[in-house]
Amino acid sequence: MTDRKMPSLHFGDLTVDVPIIQGGMGVGISMSSLASAVANEGGIGVISAAEIGFIKEEFAKSPKETNVIALREEIRKAKRLSNGVIGVNIMVAMTDFLELTVASIEEEADMLFVGAGLPLGMPINKLKNSKTKVCVIVSSARATNLIFKYWERHYGLLPDGVVVEGPKAGGHLGFKYEDIFNPNFALEKITPPIIEVVKNYEKKYEKKIPVIAAGGIYTGEDIYRFMKYIGVDGVQMATRFVATHECDADIKFKEAYINCKKEDITIIKSPVGMPGRAIKNRFLEEVGMGKKTPFKCVWQCLKGCQYQKAPYCITQALVNAQKGRFAGGFAFAGENAYRVNKIVSVKELMQELVEGYLEAESKDIK
Ligand SMILES: Cc1cc2nc3c(=O)[nH]c(=O)nc-3n(C[C@H](O)[C@H](O)[C@H](O)COP(=O)(O)O)c2cc1C
């Protein structure tokens, strides 16, 4: 046994013992069970706020209000189950972004992870009067610069951290379809220019702003390589956390990961107009052949959703998958999902990652 540790992660006065963030996964894949388990192991556990109200009966009647109520309940539950660091992932593309952000701050979530759009409409007064830290999720130096400039000028405040999400991630991707497999957009390539942008602000404000890498990071060795040779302060991982006992999805969702092969991981054109990475199945094949699943939009939950033209409702499809009902849905997954071959506890997974990191460090693996 070694008493060496991974370097801890610091967002101002908030310390995270293990620099591993469990990425937010909607709809309903990462809620209080998974988030609290990760937080208990010293990482950051993240609840996805996306359409989280679906877990309650009232959702069909009043989706917007129910999302806020359910999110508040899940944050409270996670905080009851763990004294560790609990975050909330809120997509800017959600129609109720502001309401979910305000609710998370009021519930004293330790961190917010905001992405899928530029976070230029923050409830800034609430934020300034809270201890909640904000990480922005970006995929380019240009977006990072734009956000930092805007926040500096309009908010007199900077984001507390930056998550760089590369093209190997699961779910909706912040890249054009044709750039996803272009090596110039690999996580290793897009991260250094983002670190440069952040460094300029760090110098100007004499403040450390951690940069986190996400998308396709799978082993402790990967974590080591990114931290040591790309220069990030931590990683965000999602795919690996799906195949854990504590993940909030149905067992059939987890089995979809275990059973998929490399060639099953595909890029879809989501009805919200962005590409997304998912596991191929009958439902997606039929969509590809032009099948339409008629639906009535309950409320336009995503700002950019062209639901009149969409062949299916993305929220309904993701909720079905979360419940293991794959006849009406599909699983989002990262490029490495085919490498997952068993369900483990979060404790086991975190231990494996930490040990893998320390071993790579001792051999200085490049
Ligand atoms: C099932 C699934 C759902 C996801 N949902 C969201 C989401 O709602 N919001 C978001 O910002 N990112 C979402 N992501 C992206 C993850 O948070 C994470 O950044 C990314 O998947 C990291 O790559 P990895 O899965 O290869 O570790 C999702 C990923 C997966 C696999």
PDBQT file of the ligand as one rigid body, heavy atoms in Angstrom, charges set to zero:
ROOT
HETATM    1  C1  LIG A 401     -25.681   9.088 -20.714  1.00  0.00    +0.000 C 
HETATM    2  C2  LIG A 401     -25.034  10.434 -20.791  1.00  0.00    +0.000 A 
HETATM    3  C3  LIG A 401     -25.792  11.574 -20.579  1.00  0.00    +0.000 A 
HETATM    4  C4  LIG A 401     -25.190  12.833 -20.590  1.00  0.00    +0.000 A 
HETATM    5  N1  LIG A 401     -25.959  13.942 -20.318  1.00  0.00    +0.000 NA
HETATM    6  C5  LIG A 401     -25.385  15.161 -20.215  1.00  0.00    +0.000 A 
HETATM    7  C6  LIG A 401     -26.145  16.290 -19.831  1.00  0.00    +0.000 A 
HETATM    8  O1  LIG A 401     -27.344  16.201 -19.558  1.00  0.00    +0.000 OA
HETATM    9  N2  LIG A 401     -25.510  17.504 -19.762  1.00  0.00    +0.000 N 
HETATM   10  C7  LIG A 401     -24.172  17.631 -20.050  1.00  0.00    +0.000 A 
HETATM   11  O2  LIG A 401     -23.629  18.743 -19.960  1.00  0.00    +0.000 OA
HETATM   12  N3  LIG A 401     -23.421  16.564 -20.409  1.00  0.00    +0.000 NA
HETATM   13  C8  LIG A 401     -23.995  15.346 -20.478  1.00  0.00    +0.000 A 
HETATM   14  N4  LIG A 401     -23.215  14.248 -20.807  1.00  0.00    +0.000 N 
HETATM   15  C9  LIG A 401     -21.742  14.430 -20.973  1.00  0.00    +0.000 C 
HETATM   16  C10 LIG A 401     -20.976  14.063 -19.691  1.00  0.00    +0.000 C 
HETATM   17  O3  LIG A 401     -21.319  14.884 -18.630  1.00  0.00    +0.000 OA
HETATM   18  C11 LIG A 401     -19.446  14.061 -19.835  1.00  0.00    +0.000 C 
HETATM   19  O4  LIG A 401     -18.900  15.339 -19.963  1.00  0.00    +0.000 OA
HETATM   20  C12 LIG A 401     -18.892  13.233 -20.982  1.00  0.00    +0.000 C 
HETATM   21  O5  LIG A 401     -19.694  12.137 -21.299  1.00  0.00    +0.000 OA
HETATM   22  C13 LIG A 401     -17.481  12.774 -20.618  1.00  0.00    +0.000 C 
HETATM   23  O6  LIG A 401     -16.995  11.794 -21.479  1.00  0.00    +0.000 OA
HETATM   24  P1  LIG A 401     -16.978  10.233 -21.065  1.00  0.00    +0.000 P 
HETATM   25  O7  LIG A 401     -18.395   9.821 -21.025  1.00  0.00    +0.000 OA
HETATM   26  O8  LIG A 401     -16.193   9.609 -22.183  1.00  0.00    +0.000 OA
HETATM   27  O9  LIG A 401     -16.304  10.090 -19.732  1.00  0.00    +0.000 OA
HETATM   28  C14 LIG A 401     -23.806  12.967 -20.827  1.00  0.00    +0.000 A 
HETATM   29  C15 LIG A 401     -23.049  11.800 -21.058  1.00  0.00    +0.000 A 
HETATM   30  C16 LIG A 401     -23.629  10.565 -21.026  1.00  0.00    +0.000 A 
HETATM   31  C17 LIG A 401     -22.783   9.336 -21.245  1.00  0.00    +0.000 C 
ENDROOT
TORSDOF 0
